[in-house]
Amino acid sequence: MVTLLDVAKKANVSKMTVSRVINHPEQVTDELRELVEQAMDELDYHPNYVAQALVNKRTNVVKFVTLEDIDTTEPYYMNLLFGIARGLSKKQYAIQLVTDRGQIEDGNFDGYLITGARSSDYAFFDNLKKPFILFGENHHGYDYVDNNNQYGGELATKYALSRLYQNIIFIGIDVREPFEYSRETGYVNTLQKNKKVPQIYRIANHSHAAQEVIKNNFHKFPKDTCFICASDRIATGVVRQLQDEKAKVPADFGVIGYDGVFLDQVSNLKLTTVKQPIFKMGELLANMLLRKIDQKGSPQGEALIKPSLVKRESTR
């Protein structure tokens, strides 16, 4: 059986340093922590995190809190949960799903991962007594993980321009939230740099709402138009209605979605989309919260991961 001493010899550090990396990682440099963790991986050494939890008076339980009415069986949230579970499993943590605000502080646990937060929720966070990380961009100083929404908006718009669409329209989600503003900002900035005039429609995040906006305004949209959509759900509705209008997609009209989880692949035309690294974001959420717990609530800052563009049938 591999021992702490074996790890120390492999990493060329003291036994006490290895113990500190495992039990108090906030007390060592990133370089030293990575050196010891590499030695642990190479020797297949697994600390007894359950015993550590007892010593540190922890439960090894984290609450995953949803503050909006979401279906956690949807592929988007399933991928997020799998990523979180993978990150938590590294230190033998369990995840508890909470959908009722009244149960947020019930029971014994070490911290929160929170999704679905809106601006109206921020005052509530100030009263939480245990460490938490938000999933979703915010501008109120709370620690969070998200994809880089502004970069995603830029990525989609630059691609539409590269495909020589002359009119580029943004169809956003009608919410006053940072993620939506950032996606719009990426779109607007890119168009302005290319001396084109932005045009934005904001609707509910439903395919039927997207169909309605295309149906009611189709006469205004000339050929060579590309629709940059704030979600794949909206993009799916846009494609469906364009086809109902007998428009040629992608020859005359292009459509680009955002998310890249399931809906982009089941649309009648497979969607070109901005793909969020959902699994990776879930794992990063878990890692950031565990570090915050180890550091007794110290601020962690923000983590923005760049999305990627997946090119498919809805653009030429």
C-alpha positions as a LaTeX table, in Angstrom:
\begin{tabular}{lrrr}
\hline
Residue & $x$ (\AA) & $y$ (\AA) & $z$ (\AA) \\
\hline
Met1 & 0.00 & 0.00 & 0.00 \\
Val2 & 1.31 & 3.44 & $-0.97$ \\
Thr3 & 1.91 & 5.70 & 2.03 \\
Leu4 & 2.24 & 9.43 & 2.63 \\
Leu5 & 5.99 & 8.92 & 2.91 \\
Asp6 & 6.10 & 7.34 & $-0.56$ \\
Val7 & 4.37 & 10.40 & $-2.02$ \\
Ala8 & 6.78 & 12.72 & $-0.19$ \\
Lys9 & 9.81 & 10.86 & $-1.62$ \\
Lys10 & 8.33 & 10.87 & $-5.13$ \\
Ala11 & 7.66 & 14.62 & $-5.01$ \\
Asn12 & 10.97 & 15.31 & $-3.21$ \\
Val13 & 9.20 & 17.17 & $-0.39$ \\
Ser14 & 8.62 & 16.55 & 3.30 \\
Lys15 & 5.87 & 14.33 & 4.67 \\
Met16 & 4.42 & 17.40 & 6.40 \\
Thr17 & 4.20 & 19.23 & 3.04 \\
Val18 & 2.21 & 16.35 & 1.52 \\
Ser19 & $-0.13$ & 16.42 & 4.52 \\
Arg20 & $-0.58$ & 20.16 & 4.14 \\
Val21 & $-1.41$ & 19.81 & 0.42 \\
Ile22 & $-4.09$ & 17.25 & 1.26 \\
Asn23 & $-5.59$ & 18.88 & 4.35 \\
His24 & $-4.85$ & 22.60 & 3.90 \\
Pro25 & $-4.17$ & 23.29 & 0.19 \\
Glu26 & $-4.72$ & 27.01 & 0.77 \\
Gln27 & $-1.45$ & 27.06 & 2.76 \\
Val28 & 0.77 & 25.98 & $-0.15$ \\
Thr29 & 1.64 & 27.48 & $-3.51$ \\
Asp30 & $-0.08$ & 26.25 & $-6.67$ \\
Glu31 & 3.26 & 24.99 & $-7.98$ \\
Leu32 & 3.89 & 22.88 & $-4.87$ \\
Arg33 & 0.32 & 21.57 & $-4.82$ \\
Glu34 & 0.55 & 20.49 & $-8.47$ \\
Leu35 & 3.89 & 18.76 & $-7.80$ \\
Val36 & 2.45 & 16.72 & $-4.91$ \\
Glu37 & $-0.81$ & 15.95 & $-6.76$ \\
Gln38 & 1.20 & 14.68 & $-9.74$ \\
Ala39 & 3.14 & 12.35 & $-7.44$ \\
Met40 & $-0.12$ & 11.12 & $-5.91$ \\
Asp41 & $-1.52$ & 10.40 & $-9.38$ \\
Glu42 & 1.60 & 8.56 & $-10.51$ \\
Leu43 & 1.60 & 6.40 & $-7.37$ \\
Asp44 & $-2.20$ & 5.98 & $-7.45$ \\
Tyr45 & $-2.40$ & 7.32 & $-3.89$ \\
His46 & $-5.89$ & 8.20 & $-2.62$ \\
Pro47 & $-6.24$ & 10.14 & 0.64 \\
Asn48 & $-8.96$ & 9.10 & 3.06 \\
Tyr49 & $-11.18$ & 12.16 & 2.66 \\
Val50 & $-13.89$ & 10.66 & 4.87 \\
Ala51 & $-11.48$ & 10.51 & 7.80 \\
Gln52 & $-10.36$ & 14.06 & 7.02 \\
Ala53 & $-13.98$ & 15.20 & 7.04 \\
Leu54 & $-14.44$ & 13.81 & 10.54 \\
Val55 & $-11.28$ & 15.55 & 11.75 \\
Asn56 & $-12.33$ & 18.86 & 10.16 \\
Lys57 & $-15.95$ & 18.49 & 11.31 \\
Arg58 & $-17.29$ & 18.44 & 7.76 \\
Thr59 & $-20.14$ & 16.46 & 6.24 \\
Asn60 & $-18.70$ & 16.02 & 2.73 \\
Val61 & $-22.10$ & 17.06 & 1.36 \\
Val62 & $-22.70$ & 19.96 & $-1.05$ \\
Lys63 & $-26.13$ & 21.32 & $-1.97$ \\
Phe64 & $-26.92$ & 21.99 & $-5.63$ \\
Val65 & $-29.63$ & 24.67 & $-5.48$ \\
Thr66 & $-31.86$ & 25.62 & $-8.43$ \\
Leu67 & $-33.55$ & 29.00 & $-8.02$ \\
Glu68 & $-35.62$ & 28.83 & $-11.20$ \\
Asp69 & $-38.18$ & 26.39 & $-12.46$ \\
Ile70 & $-35.94$ & 24.06 & $-14.44$ \\
Asp71 & $-36.12$ & 20.45 & $-15.51$ \\
Thr72 & $-32.91$ & 18.91 & $-14.16$ \\
Thr73 & $-33.43$ & 15.92 & $-16.49$ \\
Glu74 & $-32.80$ & 18.17 & $-19.51$ \\
Pro75 & $-29.46$ & 17.36 & $-21.20$ \\
Tyr76 & $-28.08$ & 20.82 & $-20.31$ \\
Tyr77 & $-28.49$ & 20.28 & $-16.58$ \\
Met78 & $-27.67$ & 16.58 & $-16.72$ \\
Asn79 & $-24.30$ & 17.44 & $-18.26$ \\
Leu80 & $-23.75$ & 20.13 & $-15.63$ \\
Leu81 & $-24.60$ & 17.70 & $-12.81$ \\
Phe82 & $-22.30$ & 15.01 & $-14.22$ \\
Gly83 & $-19.46$ & 17.54 & $-14.33$ \\
Ile84 & $-20.16$ & 18.63 & $-10.76$ \\
Ala85 & $-20.32$ & 15.01 & $-9.58$ \\
Arg86 & $-16.96$ & 14.28 & $-11.19$ \\
Gly87 & $-15.37$ & 17.28 & $-9.50$ \\
Leu88 & $-16.85$ & 16.42 & $-6.10$ \\
Ser89 & $-15.89$ & 12.75 & $-6.34$ \\
Lys90 & $-12.20$ & 13.67 & $-6.24$ \\
Lys91 & $-12.65$ & 14.40 & $-2.55$ \\
Gln92 & $-15.47$ & 11.92 & $-1.96$ \\
Tyr93 & $-18.15$ & 14.59 & $-1.66$ \\
Ala94 & $-21.83$ & 13.86 & $-2.24$ \\
Ile95 & $-24.32$ & 16.18 & $-3.95$ \\
Gln96 & $-27.81$ & 16.98 & $-2.67$ \\
Leu97 & $-30.34$ & 18.49 & $-5.08$ \\
Val98 & $-32.51$ & 21.30 & $-3.68$ \\
Thr99 & $-35.39$ & 22.82 & $-5.66$ \\
Asp100 & $-37.37$ & 24.28 & $-2.75$ \\
Arg101 & $-36.06$ & 27.58 & $-1.37$ \\
Gly102 & $-37.50$ & 26.69 & 2.01 \\
Gln103 & $-35.10$ & 23.75 & 2.29 \\
Ile104 & $-31.91$ & 25.59 & 1.36 \\
Glu105 & $-30.56$ & 25.72 & 4.92 \\
Asp106 & $-32.04$ & 22.44 & 6.16 \\
Gly107 & $-29.75$ & 19.64 & 7.35 \\
Asn108 & $-25.98$ & 19.35 & 7.55 \\
Phe109 & $-23.76$ & 20.29 & 4.61 \\
Asp110 & $-20.59$ & 22.22 & 3.78 \\
Gly111 & $-21.57$ & 24.62 & 0.99 \\
Tyr112 & $-23.75$ & 25.49 & $-1.99$ \\
Leu113 & $-23.59$ & 25.44 & $-5.76$ \\
Ile114 & $-26.37$ & 27.73 & $-6.99$ \\
Thr115 & $-27.90$ & 27.99 & $-10.47$ \\
Gly116 & $-30.77$ & 30.00 & $-11.87$ \\
Ala117 & $-29.95$ & 33.12 & $-9.83$ \\
Arg118 & $-31.54$ & 36.37 & $-10.94$ \\
Ser119 & $-30.82$ & 39.94 & $-9.88$ \\
Ser120 & $-33.67$ & 39.81 & $-7.36$ \\
Asp121 & $-31.91$ & 36.95 & $-5.52$ \\
Tyr122 & $-28.70$ & 38.78 & $-4.68$ \\
Ala123 & $-29.84$ & 40.20 & $-1.34$ \\
Phe124 & $-30.70$ & 36.65 & $-0.27$ \\
Phe125 & $-27.12$ & 35.48 & $-0.88$ \\
Asp126 & $-25.73$ & 37.94 & 1.66 \\
Asn127 & $-27.56$ & 36.01 & 4.40 \\
Leu128 & $-26.12$ & 32.59 & 3.53 \\
Lys129 & $-23.82$ & 31.37 & 6.27 \\
Lys130 & $-21.87$ & 28.78 & 4.29 \\
Pro131 & $-19.59$ & 29.07 & 1.24 \\
Phe132 & $-21.29$ & 29.19 & $-2.16$ \\
Ile133 & $-20.42$ & 29.52 & $-5.85$ \\
Leu134 & $-22.88$ & 30.71 & $-8.48$ \\
Phe135 & $-23.30$ & 29.09 & $-11.87$ \\
Gly136 & $-23.92$ & 32.08 & $-14.08$ \\
Glu137 & $-22.35$ & 35.44 & $-14.72$ \\
Asn138 & $-23.07$ & 38.23 & $-12.23$ \\
His139 & $-21.75$ & 41.75 & $-11.66$ \\
His140 & $-22.28$ & 41.92 & $-7.89$ \\
Gly141 & $-18.96$ & 40.52 & $-6.72$ \\
Tyr142 & $-20.11$ & 36.94 & $-6.02$ \\
Asp143 & $-17.85$ & 34.06 & $-7.03$ \\
Tyr144 & $-19.09$ & 32.39 & $-10.19$ \\
Val145 & $-18.39$ & 30.10 & $-13.13$ \\
Asp146 & $-19.84$ & 30.60 & $-16.62$ \\
Asn147 & $-18.95$ & 30.39 & $-20.26$ \\
Asn148 & $-17.65$ & 33.65 & $-21.74$ \\
Asn149 & $-20.95$ & 34.98 & $-23.05$ \\
Gln150 & $-19.51$ & 38.09 & $-24.69$ \\
Tyr151 & $-16.91$ & 36.02 & $-26.51$ \\
Gly152 & $-19.68$ & 33.65 & $-27.63$ \\
Gly153 & $-21.66$ & 36.54 & $-29.09$ \\
Glu154 & $-18.57$ & 37.75 & $-30.92$ \\
Leu155 & $-17.78$ & 34.26 & $-32.19$ \\
Ala156 & $-21.23$ & 33.78 & $-33.72$ \\
Thr157 & $-21.31$ & 37.24 & $-35.30$ \\
Lys158 & $-17.83$ & 36.99 & $-36.80$ \\
Tyr159 & $-18.74$ & 33.65 & $-38.32$ \\
Ala160 & $-21.95$ & 35.06 & $-39.84$ \\
Leu161 & $-19.89$ & 37.86 & $-41.39$ \\
Ser162 & $-17.34$ & 35.37 & $-42.71$ \\
Arg163 & $-20.16$ & 33.51 & $-44.48$ \\
Leu164 & $-20.97$ & 36.78 & $-46.28$ \\
Tyr165 & $-24.42$ & 37.35 & $-44.80$ \\
Gln166 & $-25.11$ & 41.06 & $-45.24$ \\
Asn167 & $-27.81$ & 41.53 & $-42.58$ \\
Ile168 & $-27.20$ & 40.10 & $-39.14$ \\
Ile169 & $-30.00$ & 40.17 & $-36.56$ \\
Phe170 & $-29.83$ & 39.17 & $-32.90$ \\
Ile171 & $-32.80$ & 37.40 & $-31.32$ \\
Gly172 & $-32.24$ & 37.49 & $-27.58$ \\
Ile173 & $-33.96$ & 36.30 & $-24.44$ \\
Asp174 & $-36.21$ & 38.88 & $-22.81$ \\
Val175 & $-34.50$ & 38.93 & $-19.40$ \\
Arg176 & $-32.47$ & 41.71 & $-17.80$ \\
Glu177 & $-29.58$ & 39.49 & $-16.77$ \\
Pro178 & $-25.79$ & 39.66 & $-17.24$ \\
Phe179 & $-25.49$ & 36.60 & $-19.49$ \\
Glu180 & $-27.97$ & 38.07 & $-21.99$ \\
Tyr181 & $-26.38$ & 41.53 & $-21.95$ \\
Ser182 & $-22.95$ & 39.98 & $-22.52$ \\
Arg183 & $-24.10$ & 37.94 & $-25.53$ \\
Glu184 & $-25.72$ & 41.03 & $-26.99$ \\
Thr185 & $-22.58$ & 43.07 & $-26.30$ \\
Gly186 & $-20.46$ & 40.58 & $-28.24$ \\
Tyr187 & $-22.86$ & 40.87 & $-31.17$ \\
Val188 & $-23.14$ & 44.69 & $-31.06$ \\
Asn189 & $-19.40$ & 45.32 & $-30.69$ \\
Thr190 & $-18.57$ & 43.04 & $-33.60$ \\
Leu191 & $-21.11$ & 44.64 & $-35.91$ \\
Gln192 & $-20.04$ & 48.17 & $-34.99$ \\
Lys193 & $-16.41$ & 47.31 & $-35.71$ \\
Asn194 & $-17.55$ & 46.16 & $-39.14$ \\
Lys195 & $-19.64$ & 49.33 & $-39.70$ \\
Lys196 & $-22.96$ & 47.49 & $-39.64$ \\
Val197 & $-26.07$ & 48.55 & $-37.73$ \\
Pro198 & $-27.22$ & 46.13 & $-34.97$ \\
Gln199 & $-30.85$ & 45.03 & $-34.82$ \\
Ile200 & $-32.14$ & 43.20 & $-31.74$ \\
Tyr201 & $-35.40$ & 41.40 & $-30.97$ \\
Arg202 & $-36.02$ & 40.09 & $-27.44$ \\
Ile203 & $-38.49$ & 37.29 & $-26.81$ \\
Ala204 & $-39.32$ & 34.54 & $-24.31$ \\
Asn205 & $-36.94$ & 31.60 & $-24.46$ \\
His206 & $-39.34$ & 29.33 & $-26.37$ \\
Ser207 & $-39.34$ & 28.05 & $-29.94$ \\
His208 & $-42.96$ & 29.14 & $-30.51$ \\
Ala209 & $-42.05$ & 32.73 & $-29.53$ \\
Ala210 & $-39.25$ & 32.59 & $-32.10$ \\
Gln211 & $-41.65$ & 31.33 & $-34.75$ \\
Glu212 & $-44.01$ & 34.19 & $-33.96$ \\
Val213 & $-41.37$ & 36.90 & $-34.33$ \\
Ile214 & $-40.25$ & 35.48 & $-37.70$ \\
Lys215 & $-43.83$ & 35.11 & $-38.92$ \\
Asn216 & $-44.80$ & 38.67 & $-37.95$ \\
Asn217 & $-41.67$ & 40.28 & $-39.37$ \\
Phe218 & $-40.67$ & 38.05 & $-42.27$ \\
His219 & $-41.52$ & 40.76 & $-44.81$ \\
Lys220 & $-38.86$ & 42.98 & $-43.19$ \\
Phe221 & $-36.03$ & 40.46 & $-43.55$ \\
Pro222 & $-34.20$ & 40.62 & $-46.90$ \\
Lys223 & $-32.28$ & 37.70 & $-48.31$ \\
Asp224 & $-28.70$ & 37.34 & $-47.07$ \\
Thr225 & $-29.83$ & 37.65 & $-43.43$ \\
Cys226 & $-28.36$ & 35.61 & $-40.59$ \\
Phe227 & $-30.11$ & 35.32 & $-37.22$ \\
Ile228 & $-27.84$ & 35.12 & $-34.16$ \\
Cys229 & $-29.95$ & 33.50 & $-31.43$ \\
Ala230 & $-29.37$ & 33.60 & $-27.67$ \\
Ser231 & $-30.32$ & 29.91 & $-27.33$ \\
Asp232 & $-30.73$ & 26.77 & $-29.40$ \\
Arg233 & $-34.37$ & 26.73 & $-28.35$ \\
Ile234 & $-34.92$ & 30.08 & $-30.08$ \\
Ala235 & $-32.82$ & 29.03 & $-33.08$ \\
Thr236 & $-34.92$ & 25.88 & $-33.54$ \\
Gly237 & $-38.07$ & 27.99 & $-33.76$ \\
Val238 & $-36.44$ & 30.40 & $-36.21$ \\
Val239 & $-35.43$ & 27.54 & $-38.55$ \\
Arg240 & $-38.90$ & 25.99 & $-38.35$ \\
Gln241 & $-40.69$ & 29.23 & $-39.26$ \\
Leu242 & $-38.25$ & 30.12 & $-42.04$ \\
Gln243 & $-39.01$ & 26.74 & $-43.57$ \\
Asp244 & $-42.76$ & 27.40 & $-43.16$ \\
Glu245 & $-42.22$ & 30.66 & $-45.06$ \\
Lys246 & $-40.55$ & 28.63 & $-47.86$ \\
Ala247 & $-37.30$ & 30.50 & $-47.27$ \\
Lys248 & $-34.03$ & 28.89 & $-48.36$ \\
Val249 & $-31.92$ & 27.98 & $-45.35$ \\
Pro250 & $-28.93$ & 28.37 & $-45.37$ \\
Ala251 & $-28.60$ & 29.83 & $-48.89$ \\
Asp252 & $-30.66$ & 32.97 & $-48.23$ \\
Phe253 & $-31.06$ & 32.89 & $-44.45$ \\
Gly254 & $-28.64$ & 31.61 & $-41.82$ \\
Val255 & $-29.32$ & 30.69 & $-38.20$ \\
Ile256 & $-26.83$ & 30.35 & $-35.35$ \\
Gly257 & $-27.85$ & 29.06 & $-31.92$ \\
Tyr258 & $-26.27$ & 29.09 & $-28.48$ \\
Asp259 & $-25.76$ & 26.23 & $-25.96$ \\
Gly260 & $-24.84$ & 23.18 & $-28.05$ \\
Val261 & $-26.61$ & 20.60 & $-25.88$ \\
Phe262 & $-29.03$ & 18.24 & $-27.65$ \\
Leu263 & $-31.45$ & 20.69 & $-29.34$ \\
Asp264 & $-28.83$ & 21.74 & $-31.87$ \\
Gln265 & $-28.65$ & 18.15 & $-33.11$ \\
Val266 & $-32.39$ & 17.36 & $-33.29$ \\
Ser267 & $-33.45$ & 20.49 & $-35.17$ \\
Asn268 & $-34.82$ & 19.79 & $-38.66$ \\
Leu269 & $-31.62$ & 21.37 & $-39.95$ \\
Lys270 & $-28.78$ & 20.63 & $-37.56$ \\
Leu271 & $-27.82$ & 23.95 & $-36.02$ \\
Thr272 & $-24.63$ & 25.87 & $-36.28$ \\
Thr273 & $-24.25$ & 26.87 & $-32.64$ \\
Val274 & $-22.03$ & 28.34 & $-29.94$ \\
Lys275 & $-21.30$ & 25.33 & $-27.76$ \\
Gln276 & $-20.91$ & 25.82 & $-24.02$ \\
Pro277 & $-18.43$ & 23.47 & $-22.28$ \\
Ile278 & $-21.11$ & 22.39 & $-19.78$ \\
Phe279 & $-19.34$ & 19.35 & $-18.33$ \\
Lys280 & $-16.12$ & 21.29 & $-17.84$ \\
Met281 & $-17.99$ & 24.16 & $-16.17$ \\
Gly282 & $-19.65$ & 21.71 & $-13.77$ \\
Glu283 & $-16.30$ & 20.24 & $-12.80$ \\
Leu284 & $-14.84$ & 23.72 & $-12.32$ \\
Leu285 & $-17.80$ & 24.71 & $-10.13$ \\
Ala286 & $-17.10$ & 21.76 & $-7.85$ \\
Asn287 & $-13.36$ & 22.43 & $-7.70$ \\
Met288 & $-13.90$ & 26.11 & $-6.90$ \\
Leu289 & $-16.36$ & 25.38 & $-4.10$ \\
Leu290 & $-14.17$ & 22.70 & $-2.52$ \\
Arg291 & $-11.24$ & 25.14 & $-2.55$ \\
Lys292 & $-13.46$ & 27.81 & $-0.97$ \\
Ile293 & $-14.50$ & 25.37 & 1.75 \\
Asp294 & $-10.84$ & 24.48 & 2.39 \\
Gln295 & $-10.02$ & 28.18 & 2.58 \\
Lys296 & $-12.86$ & 28.82 & 5.05 \\
Gly297 & $-14.88$ & 30.99 & 2.70 \\
Ser298 & $-12.13$ & 33.05 & 1.05 \\
Pro299 & $-13.18$ & 34.77 & $-2.23$ \\
Gln300 & $-12.50$ & 32.76 & $-5.39$ \\
Gly301 & $-13.33$ & 35.33 & $-8.07$ \\
Glu302 & $-14.77$ & 34.50 & $-11.46$ \\
Ala303 & $-14.01$ & 31.77 & $-13.99$ \\
Leu304 & $-15.06$ & 32.32 & $-17.60$ \\
Ile305 & $-14.50$ & 29.47 & $-20.05$ \\
Lys306 & $-14.48$ & 30.17 & $-23.78$ \\
Pro307 & $-17.22$ & 28.45 & $-25.78$ \\
Ser308 & $-16.58$ & 27.04 & $-29.25$ \\
Leu309 & $-18.41$ & 27.31 & $-32.57$ \\
Val310 & $-19.88$ & 24.13 & $-34.06$ \\
Lys311 & $-20.55$ & 24.53 & $-37.79$ \\
Arg312 & $-23.51$ & 22.61 & $-39.18$ \\
Glu313 & $-26.37$ & 22.85 & $-41.69$ \\
Ser314 & $-28.09$ & 26.09 & $-40.68$ \\
Thr315 & $-25.38$ & 28.34 & $-42.14$ \\
Arg316 & $-23.78$ & 28.30 & $-45.56$ \\
\hline
\end{tabular}
